[in-house]
Structure formats: structure tokens, C-alpha cells
Amino acid sequence: MKKRLCLMVAVMTMVALLTGDGVAEAVKCDPMEMRACLPAIKSSEPPTAECCDKVKKQEGCLCEYLKSPILKPYLESPNAKKIASSCGVPIPTC
């Protein structure tokens, strides 16, 4: 009986994971997703709604991006900090 219950719980958990019920979708870290923010990073232009959406979706990836010598200068720029503030995304402390 105990084995049967454990098996049922395992199957239900697997089904929930496969169907996404109650499980947040994993974010794929892709710096190219941030292209919508380039105009705001390169100028004093405010971020677009698309930029803010991308920043929010990639928020969990920002520390990874900061490790890149190519991306780091962009992410540490004053304009990037303005974008984060405008979009309501906290500046990561990595």
C-alpha cells in the first residue's frame, strides 16, 4: 500500500512537471533577448514596453551576463541602471 501511494505521488508530480501545472517556466538565458533595450542603453531614450518585458523575463540571468566581459560594460552603464529602475527591476548584487 505504501509503495503504491509513493508511486502515485511520483506519477502525479511527473505529470505536473510535464504539463507545467503550478510550475514556473524556466527562463532561457539569451542575451539576444535584450536587443529591444539597445536604443535605451545607447541613448537617453526611455525603455520601451518590449524592453521592460525582456528585462523582467531575463532578470534571473543578469548576474550571468555580468560575468561576460562583452556584456558587462553595457549592464553597468548609467543607462542600463535607468532602464532597470524604469522597468521596476532591481539591480542585481552578484
Backbone as JSON Lines, residues from 0, in Angstrom:
{"i":0,"aa":"M","n":[0.83,-1.19,0.0],"ca":[0.0,0.0,0.0],"c":[0.88,1.25,0.0]}
{"i":1,"aa":"K","n":[1.94,1.24,0.81],"ca":[2.82,2.39,0.92],"c":[3.56,2.63,-0.4]}
{"i":2,"aa":"K","n":[4.01,1.53,-1.04],"ca":[4.7,1.64,-2.32],"c":[3.77,2.21,-3.38]}
{"i":3,"aa":"R","n":[2.52,1.79,-3.34],"ca":[1.53,2.24,-4.31],"c":[1.28,3.73,-4.16]}
{"i":4,"aa":"L","n":[1.19,4.21,-2.95],"ca":[0.98,5.63,-2.68],"c":[2.18,6.45,-3.16]}
{"i":5,"aa":"C","n":[3.38,5.97,-2.88],"ca":[4.59,6.66,-3.34],"c":[4.64,6.72,-4.86]}
{"i":6,"aa":"L","n":[4.26,5.64,-5.5],"ca":[4.24,5.59,-6.96],"c":[3.24,6.59,-7.52]}
{"i":7,"aa":"M","n":[2.06,6.67,-6.9],"ca":[1.04,7.63,-7.34],"c":[1.53,9.06,-7.2]}
{"i":8,"aa":"V","n":[2.16,9.36,-6.08],"ca":[2.69,10.71,-5.85],"c":[3.76,11.03,-6.88]}
{"i":9,"aa":"A","n":[4.62,10.08,-7.15],"ca":[5.68,10.28,-8.15],"c":[5.09,10.53,-9.53]}
{"i":10,"aa":"V","n":[4.09,9.76,-9.91],"ca":[3.45,9.93,-11.22],"c":[2.75,11.28,-11.3]}
{"i":11,"aa":"M","n":[2.04,11.67,-10.25],"ca":[1.34,12.96,-10.24],"c":[2.34,14.11,-10.33]}
{"i":12,"aa":"T","n":[3.46,13.99,-9.65],"ca":[4.48,15.02,-9.7],"c":[5.06,15.13,-11.1]}
{"i":13,"aa":"M","n":[5.32,13.98,-11.71],"ca":[5.88,13.98,-13.06],"c":[4.88,14.6,-14.05]}
{"i":14,"aa":"V","n":[3.62,14.28,-13.93],"ca":[2.6,14.84,-14.81],"c":[2.53,16.35,-14.63]}
{"i":15,"aa":"A","n":[2.57,16.81,-13.39],"ca":[2.53,18.25,-13.12],"c":[3.73,18.95,-13.73]}
{"i":16,"aa":"L","n":[4.9,18.33,-13.63],"ca":[6.1,18.94,-14.2],"c":[6.03,18.97,-15.72]}
{"i":17,"aa":"L","n":[5.55,17.9,-16.32],"ca":[5.49,17.84,-17.78],"c":[4.42,18.75,-18.35]}
{"i":18,"aa":"T","n":[3.33,18.94,-17.65],"ca":[2.25,19.79,-18.17],"c":[2.42,21.23,-17.73]}
{"i":19,"aa":"G","n":[3.29,21.48,-16.75],"ca":[3.53,22.84,-16.31],"c":[2.54,23.31,-15.26]}
{"i":20,"aa":"D","n":[1.68,22.46,-14.76],"ca":[0.72,22.86,-13.75],"c":[1.43,23.31,-12.48]}
{"i":21,"aa":"G","n":[1.27,24.57,-12.14],"ca":[1.83,25.09,-10.89],"c":[3.34,25.2,-10.89]}
{"i":22,"aa":"V","n":[3.96,25.09,-12.05],"ca":[5.41,25.16,-12.11],"c":[5.79,26.32,-13.02]}
{"i":23,"aa":"A","n":[6.63,27.2,-12.54],"ca":[7.07,28.33,-13.35],"c":[7.93,27.84,-14.5]}
{"i":24,"aa":"E","n":[7.75,28.45,-15.63],"ca":[8.53,28.09,-16.8],"c":[9.96,28.58,-16.62]}
{"i":25,"aa":"A","n":[10.91,27.74,-16.93],"ca":[12.32,28.1,-16.79],"c":[12.68,29.14,-17.84]}
{"i":26,"aa":"V","n":[13.5,30.08,-17.44],"ca":[13.95,31.13,-18.34],"c":[15.2,30.66,-19.05]}
{"i":27,"aa":"K","n":[15.23,30.84,-20.35],"ca":[16.41,30.52,-21.13],"c":[17.24,31.8,-21.2]}
{"i":28,"aa":"C","n":[18.42,31.76,-20.63],"ca":[19.29,32.94,-20.63],"c":[19.85,33.13,-22.03]}
{"i":29,"aa":"D","n":[19.42,34.2,-22.67],"ca":[19.86,34.53,-24.01],"c":[20.0,36.04,-24.1]}
{"i":30,"aa":"P","n":[21.23,36.55,-24.09],"ca":[21.41,38.0,-24.13],"c":[20.81,38.65,-25.37]}
{"i":31,"aa":"M","n":[20.6,37.9,-26.43],"ca":[19.97,38.46,-27.63],"c":[18.54,38.88,-27.36]}
{"i":32,"aa":"E","n":[17.94,38.34,-26.32],"ca":[16.58,38.73,-25.93],"c":[16.53,40.19,-25.5]}
{"i":33,"aa":"M","n":[17.68,40.74,-25.17],"ca":[17.74,42.12,-24.66],"c":[17.92,43.15,-25.78]}
{"i":34,"aa":"R","n":[17.89,42.72,-27.03],"ca":[18.08,43.64,-28.17],"c":[17.12,44.81,-28.13]}
{"i":35,"aa":"A","n":[15.92,44.59,-27.64],"ca":[14.92,45.65,-27.6],"c":[15.37,46.82,-26.72]}
{"i":36,"aa":"C","n":[16.36,46.59,-25.89],"ca":[16.84,47.64,-24.97],"c":[18.02,48.43,-25.51]}
{"i":37,"aa":"L","n":[18.58,48.02,-26.64],"ca":[19.76,48.71,-27.18],"c":[19.55,50.21,-27.39]}
{"i":38,"aa":"P","n":[18.42,50.64,-27.98],"ca":[18.25,52.09,-28.14],"c":[18.3,52.85,-26.81]}
{"i":39,"aa":"A","n":[17.7,52.28,-25.78],"ca":[17.7,52.94,-24.46],"c":[19.07,52.89,-23.79]}
{"i":40,"aa":"I","n":[19.85,51.85,-24.08],"ca":[21.19,51.74,-23.5],"c":[22.14,52.72,-24.19]}
{"i":41,"aa":"K","n":[21.98,52.88,-25.5],"ca":[22.9,53.73,-26.27],"c":[22.54,55.21,-26.24]}
{"i":42,"aa":"S","n":[21.37,55.56,-25.74],"ca":[20.95,56.96,-25.72],"c":[20.21,57.25,-24.42]}
{"i":43,"aa":"S","n":[19.66,58.42,-24.34],"ca":[18.87,58.76,-23.15],"c":[17.39,58.45,-23.36]}
{"i":44,"aa":"E","n":[17.1,57.72,-24.42],"ca":[15.73,57.32,-24.75],"c":[15.17,56.43,-23.64]}
{"i":45,"aa":"P","n":[13.91,56.62,-23.25],"ca":[13.34,55.73,-22.22],"c":[13.12,54.33,-22.79]}
{"i":46,"aa":"P","n":[13.12,53.32,-21.93],"ca":[12.92,51.95,-22.42],"c":[11.49,51.76,-22.92]}
{"i":47,"aa":"T","n":[11.36,50.93,-23.93],"ca":[10.03,50.6,-24.46],"c":[9.39,49.54,-23.58]}
{"i":48,"aa":"A","n":[8.11,49.33,-23.79],"ca":[7.41,48.26,-23.05],"c":[8.02,46.9,-23.37]}
{"i":49,"aa":"E","n":[8.43,46.72,-24.63],"ca":[9.06,45.46,-25.03],"c":[10.39,45.26,-24.29]}
{"i":50,"aa":"C","n":[11.15,46.34,-24.17],"ca":[12.42,46.28,-23.44],"c":[12.16,45.87,-21.99]}
{"i":51,"aa":"C","n":[11.23,46.52,-21.34],"ca":[10.93,46.2,-19.94],"c":[10.48,44.75,-19.79]}
{"i":52,"aa":"D","n":[9.68,44.28,-20.74],"ca":[9.22,42.89,-20.7],"c":[10.41,41.93,-20.78]}
{"i":53,"aa":"K","n":[11.34,42.24,-21.68],"ca":[12.52,41.38,-21.84],"c":[13.41,41.43,-20.6]}
{"i":54,"aa":"V","n":[13.58,42.62,-20.02],"ca":[14.42,42.75,-18.82],"c":[13.8,41.94,-17.68]}
{"i":55,"aa":"K","n":[12.5,42.02,-17.54],"ca":[11.83,41.27,-16.47],"c":[11.97,39.77,-16.68]}
{"i":56,"aa":"K","n":[11.85,39.32,-17.93],"ca":[11.97,37.89,-18.22],"c":[13.4,37.39,-18.04]}
{"i":57,"aa":"Q","n":[14.37,38.24,-18.28],"ca":[15.78,37.85,-18.2],"c":[16.42,38.24,-16.87]}
{"i":58,"aa":"E","n":[15.63,38.74,-15.94],"ca":[16.15,39.21,-14.64],"c":[17.03,38.18,-13.95]}
{"i":59,"aa":"G","n":[16.63,36.94,-13.98],"ca":[17.41,35.88,-13.32],"c":[18.74,35.58,-14.01]}
{"i":60,"aa":"C","n":[18.93,36.14,-15.18],"ca":[20.15,35.89,-15.97],"c":[21.16,37.03,-15.84]}
{"i":61,"aa":"L","n":[20.77,38.13,-15.24],"ca":[21.63,39.31,-15.24],"c":[22.99,39.07,-14.61]}
{"i":62,"aa":"C","n":[23.07,38.31,-13.54],"ca":[24.37,38.02,-12.93],"c":[25.25,37.23,-13.87]}
{"i":63,"aa":"E","n":[24.64,36.31,-14.61],"ca":[25.41,35.54,-15.6],"c":[25.94,36.48,-16.69]}
{"i":64,"aa":"Y","n":[25.11,37.41,-17.13],"ca":[25.53,38.35,-18.16],"c":[26.65,39.26,-17.67]}
{"i":65,"aa":"L","n":[26.62,39.61,-16.38],"ca":[27.65,40.48,-15.82],"c":[29.03,39.81,-15.81]}
{"i":66,"aa":"K","n":[29.06,38.5,-15.91],"ca":[30.33,37.77,-15.95],"c":[31.0,37.88,-17.32]}
{"i":67,"aa":"S","n":[30.25,38.29,-18.32],"ca":[30.77,38.39,-19.68],"c":[31.5,39.73,-19.86]}
{"i":68,"aa":"P","n":[32.77,39.69,-20.27],"ca":[33.49,40.95,-20.49],"c":[32.88,41.79,-21.62]}
{"i":69,"aa":"I","n":[32.13,41.16,-22.5],"ca":[31.48,41.9,-23.6],"c":[30.22,42.59,-23.11]}
{"i":70,"aa":"L","n":[29.43,41.92,-22.28],"ca":[28.15,42.46,-21.83],"c":[28.27,43.37,-20.61]}
{"i":71,"aa":"K","n":[29.25,43.11,-19.78],"ca":[29.38,43.83,-18.51],"c":[29.37,45.36,-18.67]}
{"i":72,"aa":"P","n":[30.13,45.94,-19.6],"ca":[30.11,47.4,-19.73],"c":[28.72,47.96,-20.03]}
{"i":73,"aa":"Y","n":[27.94,47.23,-20.82],"ca":[26.58,47.68,-21.13],"c":[25.69,47.62,-19.89]}
{"i":74,"aa":"L","n":[25.81,46.53,-19.14],"ca":[24.95,46.33,-17.98],"c":[25.32,47.21,-16.8]}
{"i":75,"aa":"E","n":[26.55,47.67,-16.76],"ca":[26.97,48.55,-15.67],"c":[26.87,50.03,-16.05]}
{"i":76,"aa":"S","n":[26.41,50.31,-17.25],"ca":[26.3,51.7,-17.7],"c":[25.18,52.43,-16.95]}
{"i":77,"aa":"P","n":[25.3,53.75,-16.84],"ca":[24.22,54.52,-16.2],"c":[22.87,54.32,-16.89]}
{"i":78,"aa":"N","n":[22.87,54.19,-18.21],"ca":[21.59,54.0,-18.92],"c":[20.96,52.64,-18.59]}
{"i":79,"aa":"A","n":[21.78,51.62,-18.4],"ca":[21.23,50.31,-18.02],"c":[20.58,50.39,-16.64]}
{"i":80,"aa":"K","n":[21.2,51.16,-15.76],"ca":[20.62,51.33,-14.42],"c":[19.31,52.1,-14.49]}
{"i":81,"aa":"K","n":[19.22,53.08,-15.41],"ca":[17.96,53.82,-15.61],"c":[16.88,52.88,-16.15]}
{"i":82,"aa":"I","n":[17.28,51.99,-17.05],"ca":[16.32,51.04,-17.61],"c":[15.78,50.14,-16.51]}
{"i":83,"aa":"A","n":[16.68,49.6,-15.7],"ca":[16.25,48.72,-14.6],"c":[15.29,49.46,-13.68]}
{"i":84,"aa":"S","n":[15.63,50.68,-13.35],"ca":[14.77,51.48,-12.47],"c":[13.42,51.75,-13.12]}
{"i":85,"aa":"S","n":[13.43,52.16,-14.38],"ca":[12.18,52.46,-15.09],"c":[11.29,51.23,-15.23]}
{"i":86,"aa":"C","n":[11.92,50.08,-15.39],"ca":[11.16,48.84,-15.59],"c":[10.8,48.16,-14.27]}
{"i":87,"aa":"G","n":[11.28,48.69,-13.16],"ca":[10.96,48.11,-11.86],"c":[11.71,46.83,-11.57]}
{"i":88,"aa":"V","n":[12.89,46.71,-12.14],"ca":[13.73,45.52,-11.92],"c":[14.9,45.92,-11.03]}
{"i":89,"aa":"P","n":[15.08,45.25,-9.91],"ca":[16.19,45.61,-9.02],"c":[17.54,45.31,-9.68]}
{"i":90,"aa":"I","n":[18.49,46.19,-9.43],"ca":[19.84,45.98,-9.93],"c":[20.44,44.83,-9.13]}
{"i":91,"aa":"P","n":[20.92,43.79,-9.82],"ca":[21.4,42.62,-9.09],"c":[22.69,42.9,-8.33]}
{"i":92,"aa":"T","n":[22.81,42.23,-7.2],"ca":[24.06,42.25,-6.44],"c":[24.61,40.83,-6.53]}
{"i":93,"aa":"C","n":[25.59,40.67,-7.38],"ca":[26.11,39.34,-7.67],"c":[27.39,39.09,-6.92]}
